[in-house]
Amino acid sequence: MIAPDHSSMTLPGIIGLAGLPVHAVDLQKAAATVDAAAARGVRCFLSTPNLNFLIASQTNPLLRQSVVMSDLSVADGMPLLWLARLLGVRLPERVAGSDLFQLLREQRCEEPHKVFFFGGEGDAAEVAYRRLANERLGLVGVGALNPGFGDVLSLSEPDILEQINSSGADVLVVSLGAAKGQAWILHNFAALKVPVVSHLGAVVNFVAGRVARAPAWMQRLGLEWVWRIAEEPKLWRRYLSDGLALIGLVFTKVLAYTLWLWMQAPKTTASTELHIKESSDHVEVCLPAALSRANQASLMEQLLPAIAMGKGLSLNMAQVSYIDPAGLGLILWLEHHVLHAGRELTITQASPAIQRVLRWNNMTHLVA
């Protein structure tokens, strides 16, 4: 099996990208995390945001929330790496969900992880399951179900969940369309007994042999969309819409944030001092002047006790004058844990400049 990277499972480097958390891991580390979760029965909601996720999340709060609540969120799309680089962050590499699945599929081990396919078009899930059932390498198929069309609630009937749970699967691959699939996982995650759950829409078609992967050189150059359109012509409208939306996002928000980062870069070492005040049902955290890559890990470590209290959390930003993508990642990391505790994260006393940063990054919903 792939050796697990315990550090990435505890306090991973994470950035905020247009309101979505992205873990700064490479393909090997992402696969090791998923592999370890499946082997140990540890719950892991894996999200693989690509450009379509990023654009749709700007106007779909539930989709955005599903990525925030994920345990691992990887950049599945070269445009995300380009945006991160524009903001001064070099992510290790693109981590496509299909590449991650294939890496786990090709490993040789005594006990392969059991996979259930849910969704897909026609009999694609059934074909994918049969193919994996005959391979028995790193992954083995144990079941498939195409529930047909319907909304999230109609696709969440007890008999559907029971069929998935009774399969004994270690990995659940969902293919319902990004927005619906993420919403379905968010709605049913607590009731599912499968350790690793992820919406990997294209994987079903790839495993079933219905669609071929683009050559590696096209993937590296960010030209996979050209290949996908040739394979699935119906996708051209989505790619055109997302491409135009990306241009709008860059010119109205990303470039403004990039310029602000360049002008406001702190000249001194980022402080790691923060103050935590606890009341009967609430925790207030007074943050230092800069939230950045330089102090992200230290602040995360100090905030673990506040998270463990399981209370509502407010971030007092009266002193904050600088937030880079890692600082945004810290906030999204906190939001993830607070939401899982069934509580609320709020931001208070943010200056007009910091509120602009949050607006550029689709995070104004946190401002009290």
N, C-alpha and C positions, 0 to 999 in steps of 0.2 A: 504493500500500500504506500501511497504518498505520505511522506513524513509530515505530521502536523506542525504548523508554526504557532506555538502557544502565544507568542507575543502579539501576533496579529489578531488573536481571538479575544484578547483582553483590552488593550488600549491601542487600537490601530490608529495610524495617521489617517486623518479624514479631512476632506475639504468640502466647502459648500460651493456648488456650481449652479447658479440661477435658481437657488432654492432647494436643490437636491443634494443629499449627502453622497459623496463618492469616496470610497476607501482606496487609499494609495497602495494597492497591492498589485503584484504581477500575477500572471496566469498560474504559476506554480503555487504561490501562496494562497490564492483563491481556491484552487483545487484541493490543497492540503486542508484548508478550513472546512470545506464541504465534506471531504473524505472523512475527517475526524468526527464531524457532527453525525454523519450517517453511521459510522462504526460504533459510536458511543451512545447513540439514541438521543443526542442533544438537539433541541429544537433550533432550526435555522431557516429563517425566511430569507431567501436569496433573491435580490432584485438586480436586473441587468439593464439599467437605463441607457437608452440610445438617444439619438436626436428626436425621434418621435415621442419618447417619454418626456424629454426635456421640454419640448414645445407644448405638448398636451398638458403638462403639469402646471403651466403658467395660468391656465384657466380652469383646471380641474383639481380642486383642493383635495378630493379623495384620492386621486392618483398620486399627488404629491405626498399625502400622508402615508400612503402605502409604502413609498420608498423610504420615508423617514423612519417608519416602524420596522424596516427590514434589518436583519442582523448583519447582513453583508450586502453592500451595494457597489457594483463594479461598473467601470466605464465601458459599455458595449457600444462603441461607435467612435470613429476617428474624430468627428466634429467636437465631441466632448474633450478629447485630448487637445485639440487645437484651441478651444476656448480656455482651457486651463492654462495652456502655455501663454496665451495672450495676457492672462492675469498673473503671469510670473510663476506658475506651478508646472513642473514637469512630472506628470504621472508616469509610473514605470512603463506601462504599455497598455494597449487596448486589451480588455479581457472580455472577449465575446462569449456569450452564454453557450453557443454551439461549440466553441473551442474548449471551454471548460468541460462540457459534457463529453466531448470526444476524448479528452485527456483521461477522464475517469473511466471511460469505456474501454480504452486500450490498455490500461494497466493490468498486469497479471497478478492475481491474488487468490488465496485459498477460499475466501468467502466473499464473492462479489456482492455489491450492493443491489438490492432488489428495487426495480423501477416500475411505477405505475404511470401510464399515460392517460391524461384526462382532457378531452376536447379534440381539437383538430377537425379537418374537413373529411366527410365521408368515412372511409374505413382506414384512414391514415394512421390513427392511433393503434388500431388492431394490427395493422401490418408492422408498425414499429415494434410493438410488443412481441410479436412472433419472431421477428428478426433477432431481437435481443435475447429471447428465450433460447434460441438455437446457438448463440455465440458463447455465452457463459465465460466472458473474460472478466473485466472489472465491473461490468454491470450486467444484470440479467433481468429480463422482462417477467413480471408476475401478473400483469393485468392491464386492461385498457377499457375505457368507456367514453363513448361520444354521446353526451346527454342531449344533443340537439340544440335547437334555438330556445332562448328564454332569458329572462332577467336573472340577476344574481340570486334572488330569493327562490325562484322556481328551480334553479340549478343547485340548490342547497338542501333539498329534501333529505330526511333521515336515511332513506334507502340508498341514496347516492353516496352519502358520506360513509355509510356502513360498508358498501361494496369496496370503497377505497381503503378504509381502515382494516377490514378483514383480510385484505390481500397480504398484509405483513410487509408492505413496501417500506424501504428506507428512504426513497426519493420519489417525490410526486412531481411530474412534469405537467404543467397546466398549459393549455393552448386554446384560449377563448377570445383572443384579441387583447391587446395590452391593457386598456382601461378596464374592461370587464374582468379580465383575468386577475389583475391586481386587486380589484374590488372583491372578487370572489375569495381570493386567498385571505384578505383582511377580514372578511366576514366569517370565514370558517376556520381560521387558523387554530383557534382554541379547541375546536371540536375534532380536528384532525389528529391522528395518532402517528402520522408519518413524520419522521424527524426533519427531513429536508424538503422544503416546498419552494417551487419557483415557477414563474411563468416564462417558459422558453418556447414561444410559439413556433419559431422556425425549426427547432430541433425535431419535432414530430415529423415534419416533411423531409428533413435531411435523413433521419434514420429510416424512414419508410422508403426512401429512394425516389420520392416524388419531385424533389428539387435538389440540384447539385450545388455545392459550395463554390464560391468564386475562387479563382487561383490565388495563391498566397500573395503574389506581387500586387494584385488588384486590392486585396485587403489592406496591405501595408500602405498603399497610396491613397486609401480612402475612396476607392472606386468600386467597392462592392455593390453599391446601389445600381451601377450600370448593369452589372451581371444579374442582379436580382430582378431588374425590370425586364431583361431579356428572358429570364426564366419564368417570371410571373408578371406579364404586361399590365395587369390590373393595379400594380403598385405604383405606376408612374404618377398618378394624381397625388398620392400620399407624399411621395418624395418631392414633388414640385411644391406642394403646400408647405411642407416642413422646411424646405430650402429657402423659400421666400420669408417664412416666419423667422428663420435663423438670421437672415440679413437684417430684418427689422429689429430683432432682439439685440444684435451686435451694435447697431447704430443708435439705438435709443437707450440702452442700459449698459451693455458690457464695456463699450469704449469709455463711457462716462466713469464707470467704476475703475477701469484701468488707469485713466488719467488721475483720478482721485488718489489711488494707491501710490502712484509715482510722486505726486505732490505732497502727500501726507506721511510718507515713510518715516517712521520714528528714527531719530538720530542717536538715541541711547538704548542701552540694553533693556529688553522688555521685562518688566517686573513680574514676579511670580507670587506677589502678595495679594491675597484676597481675604475678605471677611465674611463669615457665615453667621447669620442670626436666625435662631430657631424660635418659633412660637408654637402654640398648641397644635395648629393644623397647617402651618406654613413655614417655609424656609426662604429667607432673603439672602442673596449672595451679592456682595458689593465687589465689582470687578475692577481690575487695574486699568491703567490708561490705554494699554495696547493689548489686543487679542490677536496673536500672530503665531506663525510657525515656530518662532523661537520659544514661546512659553506654553504651547498647546499641551504637550505631554505632562508638564508639571501641574498645570491647572486641572487637567483631567484627574490626575492622581489625588489632588486635594479635594476635588468635588465628589469623589466616590462616597465618602460618609454622608454628604448631603443627599445624594441619590438614594442611599440605603434607608434613609428615614421614610421614604415612601410618601412624602407629602407634596403639596403644591409647591412650585418653585418660582421665585421671581428673581430676575437678574437686574440689579440696580446698576445702570450704566451712566450715572452722573459723572464719573471720572473718565469714561471711555472716549478716546478721540481717534482711535485707529483700529480697524478690523480688516484683516486680510482674509483670503479664502480659507486658511486654516482656522482663523478665528470664527468664521461663519460655520466651519465644520464642527468646532467645539459647541456652538449653540445648537446645531442640529443633533449632535450626539446627546446633549442634555435633553432635547425635546424627545428623542427616541426613548430614553429611559423614563422620563416623566409620563409620557403617554402610555407606556407599558404598565405603569403603576396606576393607571386610571386617573391621573391627576392632570394639572394644567401648568404649562410653562408660560410666563409672561415677562415682558421687558418693560422696565420703568425708567423714567428720567433720562431717556436717550435724547441727546442734542439733535437739533434739526439736521446737522451733517450726518450723524449716525442713522437717523431715520431715513435719509436719502439712500444710504448704503443698503439698508434693509429693503427699501422699495426697489432698488435696482436688482436685488437678489430674491424678489418674490417672498419676503419674510415679514411683511408688515402685519400679518395676522397675529403676530406675537406681541405687538406693542399694545400695552394696556392704555 
